[in-house]
């Protein structure tokens, strides 16, 4: 009776387990299929949505190049009736919700509809995007209780400047016409995560954005390792898939209900459990009837199977196995050992283990004594026989050829008789590989040493070449700069000799003034070279940046008369750690370069100097709106003899001297190209550390 109750309990437990397992497996599989179907539906929805929106992307560009529209937004055309009529026709033809023509500030100039227009907030958002990107934009806006609108806009250019904006307004509810009516829900969110469109009448965008709406999002992992997202809304659960649409920067969420999967998996679980119960009952009845007969057959089959498996394992293994008796004779041997030692199948019983290894191997004598039997205890110290594990030995084949092996010996008692199990692993390939590896290592070391020597020689040659190249650039620059004044001096002195013979002393005096000017230019060149080679100061001290800047601006006061100079320095500026002469030279060179850059007919020339102190440094920005430089020249701007000035205007050492001086006083300099033209140099000086 007790056995029956145990059987009933076990059957009930198995049925419940099988029900739960089959239901869970079915649920997992159905969930995977539902996810795959939802993914395909999601892709279809994305394609339909993009196809619907793609029809409207070109619309703003139909009017942004219209001459009347350009004239209207810039004020050259007073009447907008024709433009309003054209916008109305386009609005009807394109099936849109409104066309607007705006000024560059966002004022409404023309519209396809009368009455309520686009809100000022939406206008400012569109205007900001147009001016920030400089090209056509798209924007979706949704107000609670209102329809979601999608705005396509394009700038109106005149002489490369934005003078107006064309805006096309679409009602995004047109997308819902592309989606099939079903229990699935498609939601759209903007980049801020705010819902603006829903395909469901129950879960509208306003309901989803409401903080009081009951939405619970959870994560779940399937047995295959795939994770999925579940949404619970008003006690209804949905599978969720969300993807970001990079072209419009929207988040699209596809929700499919879990109810069909739950119902089907429950049905499958019940059917499977009933089927299992039926099979279980049939099996129990059959088991009781044939239990005794099957028990005997099973035992015999297991014994036979075990023997077969053991024989297969012994014969299929890649290690040689030898079973030895107490005298060291081979009792049994596997196929691999026969192949290793080249033994004939019928002759292994006549072979002793000593015959399979070289006689000069020093391990043979203590391992296999000549006059004694193998001991009963394999670990006996008195008989000098020990169990061995992975010992390298040299084995001998029947043809007397040798090969290296790993030899192991283990005690193997069986039915009261002492045996020994020997394992032999051929390591010929490993030995060859070790030898080849050693040879390769030696060759590699030799090649590395040779290559290192070659690299050292190449490095020395490269350094010498770099020095010669630098010397060539310097010599070329100095020759170019000095050749012009020297040629002028020769011409003027020759001319003075002729003028003196003629008695034209006024012309001689004028030529002498030119000679002094050329000599002064050569002195300036020598001064620049001397300054470039000036040594690092031995000691820095506290210097007032404000006083240094004022002195430099006084020196260049005459050249700055036609330039708008703006200086922004906060009061109470701390002193910096520098050298007065180097500070003035840095500021003077940068101001001089800015003045030279503004000579190229720059409208409204301007130099801006701003100072921002931090806790440990003083940051100075010197900016101009001059001619600037090309982008590829920015990386070599601080190298010596680099200049874009004409011959006679400088050696190209000014910025190199500035960089050297900043490095010598513990600061740094950075050059940037302004977006609207000109250059900005950023200087950072170390503040004086209080003692």
Secondary structure, 3 states (H helix, E strand, C coil): CHHHHHHHHHHHHHHHHHHHHHHHHHHHHHHHHHHHHHHHHHHHHHHHHHHHHHCCCCHHHHCCCCHHHHHHHHCCCCCCHHHHHHHHHHHHHHCCCEEEEEECCCCEEEECCCCCCCCHHHHHHHHHHHHHHCCCEEEEECCCCCCCEEEEEEEEEECCEEEEEEEEEEEHHHHHHHCCCCCCEEEEECCCCCEEEECCCCCCHHHHHCCCCCEEEEEEECCCCCEEEEEEECCEEEEEEEEEECCCCEEEEEEEECHHHHHHHHHHHHHHHHHHHHHHHHHHHHHHHHHHHHHHHHHHHHHHHHHHHHHHHHHHCCCEEEEECCCCEEEEECHHHHHHHCCCHHHHHHCEHHHHECCCCCHHHHHCCCCCCCCCCCCCCCCCCCCEEEEEEEEECCCCCEEEEEEEEEEEEECCEEEEEEEEEECHHHHHHHHHHHHHHHHHHHHHHHHHHHHHHHHHHHHHHHHHHHHHHHHHHHHHHHHHHHHHHHHHHHHHHHHHHHCCHHHHHHHHHHHHHHHHHHHHHHHHHHHHCCCCCCCCEEECHHHHHHHHHHHCCCCCCCCEEEEECCCCCCCEEECHHHHHHHHHHHHHHHHHHCCCCCCCCEEEEEEEECCCEEEEEEEECCCCCCHHHHHHCCCCCCCCCCCCCCCCCHHHHHHHHHHHCCCEEEEEECCCCCEEEEEEEEECCCC
